[in-house]
């Protein structure tokens, strides 16, 4: 691979040494009427390069240096606006649509200045905007959005090889993701069903313009979340001829194409294919994953009042065991317990927008489908008598949402409603050891039901824009059971306020109640007689109440400092009947989350504080420094609060990117995460032959749930980028080094079997009755993390 990369570099560098300037075209419109705005001042932010829109709102900036820029738009009667970073290329048309809001300010009053950071009246707290420059060049991320998100306050992580997001003490099942208004249930390959984690991100960053990350104060139109909402906004495309971009990354090859379909329709599409199986095989690892994904978007500007967008994202994840891997104790242990897991999923959707005289109507229609399969045989010998696990499941959602947005008399109003038709299928066979006896779980489940919601919010500034208030209300229900079919039982009010204390200092707050439906695996769980146990147990919506307050300081137009305190109170959380622990502490591993009997009886709380400093300078320096103190606790079987599995307490991240001239850039990220709690193993239960043979790994002692704690972990990542802007192509090259000083992260100790000279497991008491026989086990101390250098190549033509 490296020889191919070297050859490509030499070929394309010798193709041409003539650097080219770039052009940015765009149009400025009224955000609520879609009418073009003439005579708007357009300036490349931080420079004197600019122009003015023509009579139909169009503009063109010529002779731009290729790379990342921001654009500022200002006009009398409108609030000035600064875009996020745009990646400008000299080999394709660069296009952006800018929507401006009318301003309540009149001449002679307080001057309105634009902020390069996200500001929304309904979310004055807990909203961070992530630009494409941070995604593209973040050290240690390898263009994986999930890893970039870990640079922001409140976001914890459990290991170096997974993308689980633990936001403000909440589990990975409490997050929701939207692309251009369409919800996608999975953000990662090999996703944990019922949660959100996985090892590799599913989205191609070539599509992404910016990401809005809410750790509280969620928009009323985005429901079913307890800890965070992510809104991914894709780039605008307007090309007169096809253009292509090829990328060789740390784990995959990708090709992205943009092209006109008609005079009014443009398209961007991509496909990616991993080569991890070859790397893992060469390293003699015990598992060989392969993934393929696709993504596309088309946008049709029907006329001045109507536009329609189609999008899709999907993945095929294949997995097999490497039975030829080196025979080490750790490899043999993994091969003995790890199931084969295969998945595929997709989301396809349509967004339609119609503009009225001072408002617009948005309609979203989508379908998503997740298929998840897993199987495991004793000693990996595929015979019927050796079958330990055989699992197959499908989750299908068909969604419709209607929103009306208006801004009359300086009020911002958003109202709407939504409905979903859900189908869930499950065939499960498991050999387990429970209540000191081996048994089988063998059931099939099929569900179909409807969800529905209504929502609305209104925002308005007061006292010459010094005070902004926002009030929102949302209600959710579904037809699964009488516990969930009443909208009034899931009444979700929320209130936000922002007050300008001093010219550069804001006091912000938000209070809100949020509901989330249980995982479909939980709703569809049955016993061997086919009874929906959790429905009979009175399963409810999960509830979380948020209270957030803080200060925001803007010493200049490039710097933002926020200090926030938060308190989250959970109720009606599922509680595991089998393990006697809150389900809030599960979902951070591979496989399936929620597929067990529960009761809606657990309570919890998460609280803490965050400090964030962000600055961008005109000399190409971008810095994010974030510190979070967080405590996360949920009730145990005695109704006492104990630390959850996401109680990391201290999280600190420093991320810096610097342009160092001649299209070179340097990135660094240093991350410190406090040690997470863990539950020690139960040696007595694990050593029983019948118990071990059921799952081929240790059992946890839940009577000592999370009484142990891992040591803290820290890691330094570094990245160097170089870009050549040639006559007919752009060539990008980077070296990314994760864990530069080879820090090891401690993992909970595990038990493994001991074997005799004939490679047979040793039984401590061979003369005892079979049900009392025990394997001889020993402790395996685990660590994760290694220095990982990778090379990437990007070619755009």
N, C-alpha and C positions, 0 to 999 in steps of 0.2 A: 504494500500500500504506500509506504513512504517513497519508494522508487517512482511510483506513478505520480505522486504529488510533486516530487522534484522535477520530473519531466514536464508536467503541466505548467509548473512555474516558469521553467526555462522557455517553453514554447510561447507562452502568452507574454512574457516580458520582452522577448525579442520581436513580438508582433508589431509593437509600436511604442515609442517613448513620448508621444505627443499627448500631453495632458489636455483635457477638454473642460470647458466651463459648463455649468448646468443651468437649466431654466426651470422655474417653478411657475406653473399656471394655476389659476384658481378663480373662485367666484365667491362673493360675499352676499349673504341673503339674510333677511329678517328671520329669526329663529322660529317665529310663530306663524308667519304668513307665507314664507318661502319666496317672498318678493325680493328681487335683486336690489341692492343698495348702491347707488352711484356715489362717486366722489369720496370713497373711503380711503383714508391714508393707510397704506400698507408699508411696513418697515421690517426688515430683518432685525430681530430683537438684538439690541446691544451694538448696532452699527448705524451708519447713516444711509445705507442702501435702501431705497424705497421706491414706491410708485403710488398711483391713485387708480381706483377702479373706474371703469368707463360707465357709460349710461346704462348698461345692463349688468353692472356689478362684477364684471370680469377684470382680472389683472394678470400681469405677466412680469415676473422678476427675472432678469437676464444676467448673464455673466457672474453667476454664483459659484463659489467654491464648493465642489461636491463634498458631502459629509452631512453632519447633523446641524440643523439650524432651527430657530424658533421664529415665528412670524407674529407681529403685533398689528392689530386692526383697530382703528379708532375713527369715529365719525360723530358729528354733533347730533345729539338726541339718542345716542346709543352708548351702552357701557363698553369701554375699551376691553379688548380681549387679546390674550397671548396664548398661542397654541403650545402644545407639548412639542418636544423635539421631532423634527421631520428628517428622514434619511433621504437626502437629495442625491440623485444619480445623474451622471452625464450621458448615460446610454439609453435612457427611457424618458418618457414624459412624466413629470412630477406634477401631481394635481392634488388640490385640497379644496373642500367646501368649508367655509367659515360661517357660522350662524351667530348673529349679534342680537342681544336683547335691548329693548328700549330702556332708556334711563329716566328716572324720576327727577334727576337733577336739572336745574335751569341755570342759565348763565349767571355768574356772580355768586353762586352758592359754593359749597365745599367741592373741591376738585375731585373727580373720580379717577383713581389710578388702577391700572390693570395689575393682576397678580399672575406670575407664571406658575403658581400652585393652584390645585383644585379648590374651589370655594363653592359650596352649595348651601342654600338656606335651610334645607331640611336635614343637612348633615354638617353642622359647624364643627363637630368633633368627630374623631375616629375615621376620617376619610383621608386616604393617601392616594395620590395619582402616580403611576409608574410609567415612565416614558420609554420609547423604543430604544433610546440610547443606553439606558440602564439594562434593558433586557439583552441587547446585542452584545454588550461588552462587559457584563458583570463577571468578575473573576470567580472561578469555581462553578459557574452555572452552565457553561457549554450551551448557551442559548435555550435553556430550559426555564420556562416562566416560573414553575413551581419552586425552583431553587432561588430565583431572584426574589420571590416574595419573602424569603427567610431573612432578608436584609432589613425588614421593617419592624417597628416596635410591636410587641404583643404576639409575635409569631414564633412559636417554639418548634422543635424537631427532636425526634428520638434517636435517629441513627444517621450515619453518613451516606447510606445507600438507599434511603427512601424519601419520598416527597410528601409524607403526611404533614398536614398543617394543623397545629394546635394553637388556636387563637385565643388569647386571654384566658387560658386555663380550660378551654372547651375541647372536646375530642374531635377527631378527624371526620366524624359523621355529621358535624354541625355546620358545615360550610356549603354554600351554593354558588354555582358558576353560570354566567350568562355571556353569550356572544351576540352583540348587536341586538339585544333584547330577547334572544332565544336561549332557553335554559339547556345546558348540557350536563348530564348527570355524572360524567366521568372526565377527569382532567388528566389521568395518567394511564399508561399501559399497565397490564397485569394488575388492575385495580382491585382493591378489597371491596367485594360486593356488600352494599349497605353502608359503606364509608367512602372516603375520598382519596385515600393514599395509593401509592404505587411507586415503582422505582424510576420511571422515565415519563416525562411530560408528553401529552398527546398532541399539543398544538404546535403548529409551525409558526415561528415568530415572524416570518416574512409577511404574514397577514396582519400583524398586530400594530396598531398605531399607539394605543395607550391602554392602561388598565386602571380602573377605579376600584380601590380596595377599601371596603367598609368593615371595620371591626366592631361597630355598633351603629345606631342611627340609620338602619337599613331603609331604603326607599319602600314606600307602602306597596308598590307594584311588584316587589320582589319578595315573595313569602317563603315559608318552609325552611327558615334558617334560624339558628340559635347563636352562632358565634361569628360568622362572617359572610359577606356577599362580595363576589368579584364580578365586575362588569368589564368584559373585554371588548374593545372597540377596534374594528378592523379598518384598514386603510381605504382611502378613496382611490379608485382606479379610473383613468381616462386616457387610454392609449390609442394611437392611430395605426399601430402595427405591433406584431407580437414581440415580446421580450422574455428572456429566460434567465433563471438563476439556478446554478447548481452548487450544492454544498456537500462537502465531506466533513462530517463532524466526529465527535468522540465515539459515537456508537452507531451512526447511520449515514446513509446517502440520501440526498433529497434533490428534487427538481421542482422548481416553481415557475409557472408560466402566467403571463398576463397578456390579454389579447382583446381586441374589439370583436363583438359578436354582430352588432349592427350599429347604426348611427346613434342610437340611444342606449345601447347596452354594452357593458364591459364585463370582463370575467378575469378572475384570478383563481388558479387551481394549483394544487401540489400533490405529490406523492413522496413518501419516505419509506425506506427499507433499511432495517438494521443489519449489521454484520456481527452482532454480539456473539452469536453461536460459534463463529470462527475464533474470536479472541478467547472466549471461555474454554473452548476445546484446547487451544494452544496452552492456556494456563492450567489445564487439567482440573478445572472446577467441576463439581458434581452435577451441575445443571446447565442446560443450553437453551436460553431464551431467544426467540425471534419475533420481531414485530414489524408490521406494515401499517401505515396509516395514510389517510387521504383527507383533503380539505378543499373546499371550493366556495366561491362567492360570486354571484352576478348581481349587478345593480342596473335597473332600467329607469331612466328619467322619462316617464311617459309624457308628461308636459309640466308646466309650471306649478300645477297643483297636485300632481300625483307621481309617486315613485314606488317601486317595488324591488325588494331584495330577496334573493334565494341563497341559502347557504347550506353547507353540509360538512360534517366532520365524522370520521369513523376510524376503526382500527381492527386489525386481526392479530391476536397474540397467541403464538404457539410456544410450547414448552415441552422439553423432553429431558429425561435423566441421562447423564453421561456415565454409563456403567463401566466405561473404560478409563475413568479418571484414576489418578494415582490413589493407591489404597492407603490412605492415612486414617487415623482414628476419627478425625473430624469429617472427612469425606464420607467414610462408611456410615457414620451416624446420620449425616444429612440424607444420604441415599436411602437409608432404612425408614425414615419417617416422612420425607417430603413427598407429597402427592404430585402427580402430573396435572397441571392446570392449563386449560385452553379457554380463551375468551374471544368473542367478537362483539363489537358494539357500533352503533351509528346514531347520529342525530341529523335530521334534515328539517329545514324550516323555511318559512316565508314571513317576511315583514313588509307590510303595506302601510304607506303614510299618505293621508289626504289633508291638504291645507285649506282652511277656510280664511275668512278675512282677517281674523286676529287669533286664530287657534289652529290646532291640527288634531286629527284622529289617527291613532296607530292601531294596527291589527296584526297579531302574531299567531301563526299556526305552525305547529311542529309535531314531529313524531320521533321518539327515541326508543331504541331496543338494545338491551344487554343480554347476551347469552353467555353463561358461565358453566363450565364443566370441569370436573376433577375426579380422578380415580387413584386408588392406591392398592397394591397387592403386597402381601407378606413376602419379604425377601425379593420383591420385584419379580416374582414368578407369576405370570398372568394365567392363573387357573381359577376356576370357579370357587374352589375351596379356600383359596388364598385371598379372596377379595376382602378388603378391609373397608374401603370407601368407594362409593359410586354416586356422584352428585351431578345433577343437571338442572339448570334453572334458567328461566326467561323472565325479564321485566320489560314491559312495553307500556309507554305512556303516549297518549295522543292529547295535545294541549291546544287550547284556544284562549287568547287574552285580548281584550279590547280596552284601549286607553284614550281618554280625551284630555288634552293639555291646552290651557289657555292662560292669558296674562292680561285680564281686564283691569284697568285702573291701578296698575302696579301690583295687583294680586297675582300670584302664580298658583294655578289650580290644576290638579291632576286627579282624575277620577276614572274608575274602570271596574271591570269584572273579568273573571276567568273561570274556565272549567277544564277538567281533564277526565279522560276515560283510561282507566288503569287495568292492565291484565298481568297476572302473575302466575307462573307455572313452576312447579318444583317436584323433582323425583329424587328422593334421598335414601341411601342405604349406608349405615355406619355400624361397625362393631365398636362397642364402647364398654367401659368398665365403670359401673355405678352402684353405689350402695353395697360394695364388696362382692358384687357378682358380675360376670360378663353378660352382656345383653346386646340386642340389636335394635337399631332405629331403622324402620322401614316404612315409609309413607310416600304418598303422592298428594300434591296440593294444587288446587286451581282456584284463582280468585279473579273476579272482575267487579269493579265498582267505580263510582264517579266521585270526583272532588269538585268543589266550587268555592269561589271567593269573590268578595267585593271589597273595594278599597277607595280611599280618597285622601287628599292632603291639600292644604292651603298655606301659602306663605305670604308675608307682607312686611315691608320695612316701615319703621316709624322714626319720628324725631330726626328727619333729614338723613335717613339711612344709618343712624347710629345704633338703632336697635332693630333686629330682624327676628320675627317670630314665625314658627312653622308648627302646624297642628296636623296630625295624621291619624287615620283610623283604618283598620283592616279587620276582616272577619273571614274565617276559613271553616270548612266543614267537608265531610265526605259521607258516603252511604255505606261504609264498612260496618258500622254498628250504631246502636242508639247512643252510645257514649260520645260519638263524634259527629252526628248528623245535624247538630244545632249550631247555627252560626254564632249565636249569642254566647255559647260556651267558650268559643275561641275569639273573644273580642280583644283586639290588639290596639290600644291607643298609644300614641307617642307624641311628645312635645319637645321642640328644640328652640333654643334662644341663643342669640349672639349679640353682645353689646360692646361698642367701641368705648373703652375706658379712657384711653389716651390715643393720640394720633397713630401710634404703631402697636397698640396693645388691645387685645380683644379678650373678653370674658365669655366663654362658651359653655353650653350645657345641653344634655339630652336625657330624657327619661322615656322608656318605652317597654312595652310588653310584646313578646314574640312567641309564636307557636310553631312547632314542627311535627309533622306526622311521623309515626314510627316507621322503621325500615320495613320494606315489603317482606323481607325474610322473617321478620317478627310477626307481622300481620298474618302471614300465610303458614306459620308453623302449626303442625298437627302432630298428634300422637299416633301410635300404630293403628288405632281404631278410626282414624280420620277426623278426630274432633279438633276444632280450632281452639286450642287451649287458651291462647292469649285473648281471643275474643271473649271466651267465657270468663276470663279473669278480669274483664272490664278494662281492657287496654284503652289508654287515652292519648290525646296529643301531649307532646312534651312542651313544657312552658319555661320561659326564662325572662326575668325582669331585669332590665339594664338601667343603671344610673351612672351617668358620665359627666364630669365637669372638668374644666381646665382653662388654661391661659394660652393665648397665641400671641407671639411677638414677631413683628416683621421689621427688623432694623433697617432693611433696605429691600429693594425690589428683587434681589437675588437670594435672600436668606429668609428662612422660616424656622422659628423655634416654638415647639408646642410642649406643654406639660399637662398631662391628663391623669386624673384618678378615676377608677372604674370599680363598680360593684355589680356583680351578676348573681341573681338568686334563682335557682332552679327548683322546679316542682314537677310531680307526676312523671319522673324519669323512670324508664324501665329498670327493674331489679331482677337479676338472674336468680331463678329458683334453684338451679343446679349448684351454682358456685356461691350463692349468698353474697354477691357483691353487686354494686351498681354497674349497669351497662355503660355508664359514662366513662369507665376505665378500659373499655374494650374498643376494638376497631383499628388498632395500630399495627396489625400483622397481616400477612397474606391470607387469602382464603375468603371466608364468609363471615360477616358480622350480623348478629341478631337472630340467627336461626336456632332459637331455643325458647323454652318456656320462661315467661317473665310476668311480673306484676308491676303496675304503675304506682309504685310506692316510694321510690327513692327521691331524696331531696339533695340539693347541693348548693355550693356558693363558690364564687371565684372573685377575687378582688386584688387590687394592686394599683400601680402607677407606671406611667410611661413618660420618657423624655426623648424627644426627637429633635435633631438639628439637621437641617438640609440647607445646602448652599450651592449655588452655581456662580462661577465667575466668568467674566468676559475672556479670560485667558485659558478657558478650557478645563477648569477644575470643577468636578462634581463630587460632593461629599455628602454622605448620609451617616450620621452617628445616632444609634438608637439604644436606649437602655430600658428594660422592663423588669419591674419586680411584680411577681404574680404568685398568688396562693390559690390552689384549687382543691376543694374538699367535697366529698359526697358521703352520705350516710351508709353505714354498714348494716348487718343483720340485727345489731342491737340499737339501731337508730342513732349511733354516734358518728360524728364527722371524722373521717380519716382522709389522708391525702389521696387524691386521685392519681392516676398514672401520668398525668400531664402537669404535676406540681413541680415545675422546674425552678421556681423561685427567682433566679437571676438569669437574665438573657441580655447580652451586650453584643452589638454588631457595629463594626466600622467598615464602611464601603467607600472607596475612593477611586475615581477615574480621572486621568489627566492626559490631555493632548500635549505631546511633547515635541511637536513640529514635524513637518515633512510627512504628514499623514501617519505618524506613529502615535500610539496611545498606550498607556500603562494603567492597569487596574489591580487593586488590592482589596481583599476582604478578610477581616479577622473577626472571628465569631467565638463567643464564650457562652456556654449553656450549662446551667447548674445541673447537678446530677438528679435524675428522675428516680422516683420510688420504684421498688419492685417487690414481688412476693417470692419468698424462698420456696424451694421444692420440698415435696413430701417424700422422703426417702422410703418410709415404710410402705406406702401405697405404690410408689413407682417400682420398687424391687419385686413385687409380686409378679410371677410369671404371667398370669392371666391378665393383669392390668397392663404390663409392659407390651405384651403381644397385641393389645387392642389399638395402641397408638404409637408404639416404638419410640417413645420419648417420655421424659419425666412428667409427673403430675405436680401441680402447685399446691402448697399448703394454704388454703384460703382462710384458715383460722388465724394466720399471720399476714393477712393481706396488706401489702405495701409497707411492711415494717422495716424493710431494708432500703438503702438508697445507694445508687451508683455514685462514683466520683464525678466531678465536673469534667467537662470536655471543652477544649479550645482548638481552633484550626486556622491556619493561614493559607489563603489561596492567592495566586498571582496570575496575571494574564498580560500578554503583550500582543498588540494588534498592529498590523501594517497593511495599508491599502494603496494600491496603484490605480490611478484613474487614467486609463489609456484611451486611445482614440475611439475604439469601438467596443470596449469592454471595461469592466471594473473587476479587479482581482484583489481579493482580501485573504489575508493569511494571519493565523493566530496560533500562539502557544499558550495553553492554559494548564496550570499546575495546581492541582488540588492537594491540600494537606502538605504544604511545602516542607514543614519540618517533621513529617511522618509521625504525627501524634496518634496515639492509640486510644480509642474510646472503649471504656469498660462496658461489658454486657453482662446480664445476669448469668451466674454459673449454671451449667446444665449437667445432667447425668448421662453417662454412656455405659454400655455393657462392657464387661471384661471377657476376653476370649482365651481359650486354651490353645495348646500348640497345634490343634487340628482346626482352628478358627471356628470353634463352636462356643456359644456363650456359656459361661461358668454358672452353675446353679449352686448356691451356698448350701442348701439342705436337700440333696437329691433323694434322700430316704423318706422325706416327709410326704404326706398326702399331696396330690397334685395341686389342690386349691390353696395349699400353704407354701408351696415351693417358691423360692425367691432367686432372682438373678443376682450375681455379684456385680455391683455398679461402682463406678468411680466418678469423681467430679471433673468436669471439663471447664476450665476457665476461658471465657470468650472475650475477645476484643474485636473491634471493627475499625477500619480506617487504615489507609496506606497512602503513601505518596503516589499520585496518579497524574503523570504528564500526558497531555493529549495535544494533537495537532489538527487544525482545521483549515480548510480551503474553501473559499466562496468565489464563484465566477458568475458575473452578470453580463449578459450580452443581448 
